């Protein structure tokens, strides 16, 4: 349960769970989807994913001495 948002180019979906404190690394997430893009292409399915945490470097975090 919760909200979701699509990326600008409909390439990904960002999920915002109703209770994010219950989400932990290593948990299994079951996703169901039935989508149609702007060109009429359809995709549907169900899949289970093991949640992993990834950290992304920010572009402005480069050493300022360079």
MOPAC internal coordinates of N, CA, C and O (Angstrom, degrees):
PM7 1SCF
backbone

  N    0.0000 0     0.00 0     0.00 0    0    0    0
  C    1.4518 1     0.00 0     0.00 0    1    0    0
  C    1.5213 1   109.40 1     0.00 0    2    1    0
  O    1.2310 1   120.49 1   -38.08 1    3    2    1
  N    1.3115 1   116.68 1   141.92 1    3    2    1
  C    1.4537 1   121.27 1   178.38 1    5    3    2
  C    1.5145 1   110.74 1   148.87 1    6    5    3
  O    1.2310 1   120.70 1    13.05 1    7    6    5
  N    1.3133 1   116.27 1  -166.95 1    7    6    5
  C    1.4601 1   122.58 1  -179.24 1    9    7    6
  C    1.5189 1   110.35 1  -104.64 1   10    9    7
  O    1.2310 1   120.85 1   -16.78 1   11   10    9
  N    1.3128 1   115.98 1   163.22 1   11   10    9
  C    1.4590 1   120.92 1   173.08 1   13   11   10
  C    1.5185 1   108.79 1  -143.46 1   14   13   11
  O    1.2310 1   121.23 1   -24.05 1   15   14   13
  N    1.3273 1   115.26 1   155.95 1   15   14   13
  C    1.4555 1   122.22 1  -179.26 1   17   15   14
  C    1.5203 1   108.50 1  -134.02 1   18   17   15
  O    1.2310 1   120.28 1   -38.75 1   19   18   17
  N    1.3222 1   117.07 1   141.25 1   19   18   17
  C    1.4611 1   121.15 1   176.79 1   21   19   18
  C    1.5171 1   109.59 1   -93.82 1   22   21   19
  O    1.2310 1   120.87 1   -31.91 1   23   22   21
  N    1.3324 1   115.95 1   148.09 1   23   22   21
  C    1.4567 1   120.45 1   176.40 1   25   23   22
  C    1.5268 1   109.45 1   -70.72 1   26   25   23
  O    1.2310 1   121.00 1   -12.64 1   27   26   25
  N    1.3166 1   115.70 1   167.36 1   27   26   25
  C    1.4596 1   121.93 1  -176.76 1   29   27   26
  C    1.5249 1   111.91 1   -55.68 1   30   29   27
  O    1.2310 1   119.88 1   138.26 1   31   30   29
  N    1.3176 1   117.83 1   -41.74 1   31   30   29
  C    1.4623 1   121.45 1  -176.58 1   33   31   30
  C    1.5277 1   112.59 1   -98.97 1   34   33   31
  O    1.2310 1   120.10 1  -163.31 1   35   34   33
  N    1.3253 1   117.42 1    16.69 1   35   34   33
  C    1.4715 1   122.61 1  -179.51 1   37   35   34
  C    1.5218 1   112.23 1    56.41 1   38   37   35
  O    1.2310 1   120.43 1  -147.54 1   39   38   37
  N    1.3273 1   116.79 1    32.46 1   39   38   37
  C    1.4616 1   120.94 1  -179.06 1   41   39   38
  C    1.5282 1   112.19 1   -94.88 1   42   41   39
  O    1.2310 1   120.04 1   163.72 1   43   42   41
  N    1.3179 1   117.53 1   -16.28 1   43   42   41
  C    1.4570 1   119.87 1  -179.62 1   45   43   42
  C    1.5218 1   109.37 1  -152.98 1   46   45   43
  O    1.2310 1   121.58 1   -14.99 1   47   46   45
  N    1.3127 1   114.58 1   165.01 1   47   46   45
  C    1.4581 1   121.94 1   176.29 1   49   47   46
  C    1.5153 1   107.07 1  -125.94 1   50   49   47
  O    1.2310 1   120.69 1   -46.44 1   51   50   49
  N    1.3131 1   116.30 1   133.56 1   51   50   49
  C    1.4580 1   122.32 1   177.73 1   53   51   50
  C    1.5186 1   107.03 1  -103.21 1   54   53   51
  O    1.2310 1   120.59 1   -55.21 1   55   54   53
  N    1.3183 1   116.48 1   124.79 1   55   54   53
  C    1.4623 1   121.70 1  -176.95 1   57   55   54
  C    1.5215 1   108.79 1  -100.86 1   58   57   55
  O    1.2310 1   120.90 1   -49.77 1   59   58   57
  N    1.3227 1   115.89 1   130.23 1   59   58   57
  C    1.4587 1   122.75 1   175.33 1   61   59   58
  C    1.5272 1   107.20 1  -115.88 1   62   61   59
  O    1.2310 1   120.07 1   -81.78 1   63   62   61
  N    1.3535 1   117.48 1    98.22 1   63   62   61
  C    1.4620 1   119.93 1  -176.38 1   65   63   62
  C    1.5276 1   111.63 1   -66.96 1   66   65   63
  O    1.2310 1   121.26 1   -28.07 1   67   66   65
  N    1.3205 1   115.19 1   151.93 1   67   66   65
  C    1.4593 1   121.62 1   179.48 1   69   67   66
  C    1.5251 1   111.15 1   -60.61 1   70   69   67
  O    1.2310 1   119.80 1   141.78 1   71   70   69
  N    1.3275 1   117.99 1   -38.22 1   71   70   69
  C    1.4603 1   122.26 1  -179.26 1   73   71   70
  C    1.5322 1   108.67 1  -128.46 1   74   73   71
  O    1.2310 1   119.46 1   -97.96 1   75   74   73
  N    1.3425 1   118.64 1    82.04 1   75   74   73
  C    1.4676 1   120.76 1  -174.64 1   77   75   74
  C    1.5267 1   114.12 1   -63.53 1   78   77   75
  O    1.2310 1   119.46 1   158.77 1   79   78   77
  N    1.3165 1   118.64 1   -21.23 1   79   78   77
  C    1.4599 1   121.29 1   178.91 1   81   79   78
  C    1.5186 1   113.38 1   -64.90 1   82   81   79
  O    1.2310 1   120.17 1   161.04 1   83   82   81
  N    1.3088 1   117.27 1   -18.96 1   83   82   81
  C    1.4616 1   121.31 1   179.59 1   85   83   82
  C    1.5218 1   112.68 1   -85.48 1   86   85   83
  O    1.2310 1   119.93 1   170.18 1   87   86   85
  N    1.3269 1   117.75 1    -9.82 1   87   86   85
  C    1.4625 1   122.24 1  -177.13 1   89   87   86
  C    1.5272 1   109.09 1   -88.39 1   90   89   87
  O    1.2310 1   120.41 1   -52.92 1   91   90   89
  N    1.3198 1   116.83 1   127.08 1   91   90   89
  C    1.4649 1   122.06 1  -178.78 1   93   91   90
  C    1.5236 1   110.45 1  -131.66 1   94   93   91
  O    1.2310 1   120.93 1   -30.39 1   95   94   93
  N    1.3297 1   115.83 1   149.61 1   95   94   93
  C    1.4614 1   120.89 1   174.17 1   97   95   94
  C    1.5234 1   108.83 1   -58.92 1   98   97   95
  O    1.2310 1   120.64 1   -40.58 1   99   98   97
  N    1.3168 1   116.38 1   139.42 1   99   98   97
  C    1.4572 1   121.74 1   179.50 1  101   99   98
  C    1.5234 1   113.93 1    93.69 1  102  101   99
  O    1.2310 1   120.38 1   165.50 1  103  102  101
  N    1.3378 1   116.87 1   -14.50 1  103  102  101
  C    1.4646 1   119.89 1   177.01 1  105  103  102
  C    1.5247 1   109.46 1   -68.76 1  106  105  103
  O    1.2310 1   120.90 1   -22.27 1  107  106  105
  N    1.3133 1   115.88 1   157.73 1  107  106  105
  C    1.4575 1   121.15 1   175.13 1  109  107  106
  C    1.5219 1   108.58 1   -98.34 1  110  109  107
  O    1.2310 1   121.19 1   -49.87 1  111  110  109
  N    1.3138 1   115.33 1   130.13 1  111  110  109
  C    1.4625 1   122.49 1   177.40 1  113  111  110
  C    1.5218 1   107.94 1  -110.79 1  114  113  111
  O    1.2310 1   120.27 1   -51.92 1  115  114  113
  N    1.3082 1   117.08 1   128.08 1  115  114  113
  C    1.4662 1   121.07 1   174.82 1  117  115  114
  C    1.5211 1   107.32 1  -102.25 1  118  117  115
  O    1.2310 1   120.76 1   -57.16 1  119  118  117
  N    1.3196 1   116.15 1   122.84 1  119  118  117
  C    1.4628 1   121.93 1  -179.63 1  121  119  118
  C    1.5248 1   109.34 1  -113.36 1  122  121  119
  O    1.2310 1   121.34 1   -44.33 1  123  122  121
  N    1.3224 1   115.04 1   135.67 1  123  122  121
  C    1.4630 1   122.49 1   174.14 1  125  123  122
  C    1.5176 1   106.41 1  -118.45 1  126  125  123
  O    1.2310 1   119.63 1   -44.45 1  127  126  125
  N    1.3262 1   118.31 1   135.55 1  127  126  125
  C    1.4554 1   119.78 1   177.47 1  129  127  126
  C    1.5173 1   110.66 1  -142.29 1  130  129  127
  O    1.2310 1   122.07 1   -29.41 1  131  130  129
  N    1.3140 1   113.65 1   150.59 1  131  130  129
  C    1.4622 1   123.44 1   176.00 1  133  131  130
  C    1.5234 1   104.47 1  -150.60 1  134  133  131
  O    1.2310 1   120.28 1   -84.06 1  135  134  133
  N    1.3235 1   117.06 1    95.94 1  135  134  133
  C    1.4604 1   121.45 1  -170.03 1  137  135  134
  C    1.5272 1   111.87 1  -127.05 1  138  137  135
  O    1.2310 1   121.60 1   -23.54 1  139  138  137
  N    1.3274 1   114.54 1   156.46 1  139  138  137
  C    1.4603 1   122.62 1   173.96 1  141  139  138
  C    1.5194 1   106.40 1  -134.19 1  142  141  139
  O    1.2310 1   120.12 1   -52.80 1  143  142  141
  N    1.3486 1   117.38 1   127.20 1  143  142  141
  C    1.4632 1   119.22 1   179.77 1  145  143  142
  C    1.5279 1   110.48 1   -86.95 1  146  145  143
  O    1.2310 1   120.88 1     0.62 1  147  146  145
  N    1.3262 1   115.91 1  -179.38 1  147  146  145
  C    1.4634 1   121.80 1  -176.44 1  149  147  146
  C    1.5292 1   113.05 1   -64.59 1  150  149  147
  O    1.2310 1   120.15 1   162.75 1  151  150  149
  N    1.3300 1   117.32 1   -17.25 1  151  150  149
  C    1.4676 1   121.04 1   178.71 1  153  151  150
  C    1.5331 1   112.26 1   -96.40 1  154  153  151
  O    1.2310 1   120.69 1  -175.45 1  155  154  153
  N    1.3289 1   116.29 1     4.55 1  155  154  153
  C    1.4583 1   120.51 1   178.59 1  157  155  154
  C    1.5144 1   114.80 1    85.44 1  158  157  155
  O    1.2310 1   119.81 1  -173.70 1  159  158  157
  N    1.3284 1   117.97 1     6.30 1  159  158  157
  C    1.4664 1   120.48 1   178.65 1  161  159  158
  C    1.5230 1   108.91 1   -77.22 1  162  161  159
  O    1.2310 1   120.88 1   -42.51 1  163  162  161
  N    1.3140 1   115.93 1   137.49 1  163  162  161
  C    1.4616 1   121.42 1  -177.32 1  165  163  162
  C    1.5252 1   110.81 1  -108.14 1  166  165  163
  O    1.2310 1   121.56 1   -31.22 1  167  166  165
  N    1.3016 1   114.62 1   148.78 1  167  166  165
  C    1.4529 1   121.27 1   173.34 1  169  167  166
  C    1.5113 1   108.80 1  -146.36 1  170  169  167
  O    1.2310 1   120.61 1   -41.49 1  171  170  169
  N    1.3050 1   116.44 1   138.51 1  171  170  169
  C    1.4533 1   119.78 1   176.87 1  173  171  170
  C    1.5143 1   109.21 1  -149.46 1  174  173  171
  O    1.2310 1   121.16 1   -23.11 1  175  174  173
  N    1.3072 1   115.39 1   156.89 1  175  174  173
  C    1.4494 1   119.01 1   178.32 1  177  175  174
  C    1.5061 1   112.63 1   167.58 1  178  177  175
  O    1.2310 1   121.78 1    -0.03 1  179  178  177
  N    1.2967 1   114.19 1   179.97 1  179  178  177
  C    1.4553 1   124.18 1   175.80 1  181  179  178
  C    1.5162 1   106.38 1  -139.71 1  182  181  179
  O    1.2310 1   120.65 1   -44.54 1  183  182  181
  N    1.3150 1   116.36 1   135.46 1  183  182  181
  C    1.4670 1   119.89 1  -179.83 1  185  183  182
  C    1.5196 1   108.82 1  -149.77 1  186  185  183
  O    1.2310 1   120.71 1   -29.45 1  187  186  185
  N    1.3226 1   116.24 1   150.55 1  187  186  185
  C    1.4587 1   121.72 1   174.05 1  189  187  186
  C    1.5152 1   108.86 1  -107.25 1  190  189  187
  O    1.2310 1   120.95 1   -43.69 1  191  190  189
  N    1.3304 1   115.78 1   136.31 1  191  190  189
  C    1.4609 1   122.97 1  -179.21 1  193  191  190
  C    1.5196 1   108.70 1  -126.05 1  194  193  191
  O    1.2310 1   120.34 1   -38.88 1  195  194  193
  N    1.3276 1   116.95 1   141.12 1  195  194  193
  C    1.4566 1   121.48 1   171.08 1  197  195  194
  C    1.5214 1   106.96 1   -90.52 1  198  197  195
  O    1.2310 1   120.63 1   -56.40 1  199  198  197
  N    1.3178 1   116.41 1   123.60 1  199  198  197
  C    1.4604 1   120.62 1  -174.76 1  201  199  198
  C    1.5218 1   111.40 1   -72.05 1  202  201  199
  O    1.2310 1   121.15 1   -45.46 1  203  202  201
  N    1.3206 1   115.41 1   134.54 1  203  202  201
  C    1.4610 1   123.23 1   177.51 1  205  203  202
  C    1.5214 1   108.49 1  -128.78 1  206  205  203
  O    1.2310 1   120.67 1   -32.02 1  207  206  205
  N    1.3090 1   116.33 1   147.98 1  207  206  205
  C    1.4619 1   120.82 1   177.37 1  209  207  206
  C    1.5246 1   108.64 1   -97.39 1  210  209  207
  O    1.2310 1   120.73 1   -48.68 1  211  210  209
  N    1.3171 1   116.20 1   131.32 1  211  210  209
  C    1.4607 1   122.62 1   177.15 1  213  211  210
  C    1.5167 1   108.29 1  -127.25 1  214  213  211
  O    1.2310 1   120.56 1   -41.77 1  215  214  213
  N    1.3150 1   116.53 1   138.23 1  215  214  213
  C    1.4606 1   120.68 1   175.86 1  217  215  214
  C    1.5103 1   108.05 1  -112.84 1  218  217  215
  O    1.2310 1   120.59 1   -43.07 1  219  218  217
  N    1.3122 1   116.47 1   136.93 1  219  218  217
  C    1.4551 1   122.62 1  -178.29 1  221  219  218
  C    1.5178 1   109.10 1  -111.15 1  222  221  219
  O    1.2310 1   121.04 1   -44.72 1  223  222  221
  N    1.3343 1   115.62 1   135.28 1  223  222  221
  C    1.4561 1   119.77 1   177.31 1  225  223  222
  C    1.5128 1   109.37 1   -74.69 1  226  225  223
  O    1.2310 1   120.97 1   -38.11 1  227  226  225
  N    1.3168 1   115.76 1   141.89 1  227  226  225
  C    1.4570 1   120.47 1   176.31 1  229  227  226
  C    1.5177 1   108.72 1   -86.35 1  230  229  227
  O    1.2310 1   120.24 1   -32.51 1  231  230  229
  N    1.3123 1   117.15 1   147.49 1  231  230  229
  C    1.4581 1   121.24 1  -179.79 1  233  231  230
  C    1.5189 1   111.57 1   -61.49 1  234  233  231
  O    1.2310 1   119.74 1   146.19 1  235  234  233
  N    1.3166 1   118.10 1   -33.81 1  235  234  233
  C    1.4592 1   120.59 1  -177.69 1  237  235  234
  C    1.5281 1   112.85 1   -84.53 1  238  237  235
  O    1.2310 1   119.71 1  -171.54 1  239  238  237
  N    1.3466 1   118.16 1     8.46 1  239  238  237
  C    1.4588 1   120.10 1   179.14 1  241  239  238
  C    1.5312 1   112.14 1   -93.64 1  242  241  239
  O    1.2310 1   120.00 1  -172.79 1  243  242  241
  N    1.3331 1   117.60 1     7.21 1  243  242  241
  C    1.4653 1   121.75 1   179.13 1  245  243  242
  C    1.5277 1   109.22 1   -68.01 1  246  245  243
  O    1.2310 1   120.71 1   -37.15 1  247  246  245
  N    1.3143 1   116.24 1   142.85 1  247  246  245
  C    1.4633 1   122.01 1  -178.88 1  249  247  246
  C    1.5268 1   110.29 1   -53.25 1  250  249  247
  O    1.2310 1   120.48 1   -53.51 1  251  250  249
  N    1.3197 1   116.69 1   126.49 1  251  250  249
  C    1.4698 1   121.14 1  -176.70 1  253  251  250
  C    1.5273 1   112.62 1   -74.64 1  254  253  251
  O    1.2310 1   119.48 1   172.61 1  255  254  253
  N    1.3411 1   118.60 1    -7.39 1  255  254  253
  C    1.4685 1   121.08 1   179.73 1  257  255  254
  C    1.5208 1   112.46 1   -84.87 1  258  257  255
  O    1.2310 1   119.69 1   176.12 1  259  258  257
  N    1.2864 1   118.20 1    -3.88 1  259  258  257
  C    1.4743 1   120.82 1  -177.79 1  261  259  258
  C    1.5026 1   110.08 1   -79.38 1  262  261  259
  O    1.2310 1   120.10 1   180.00 1  263  262  261

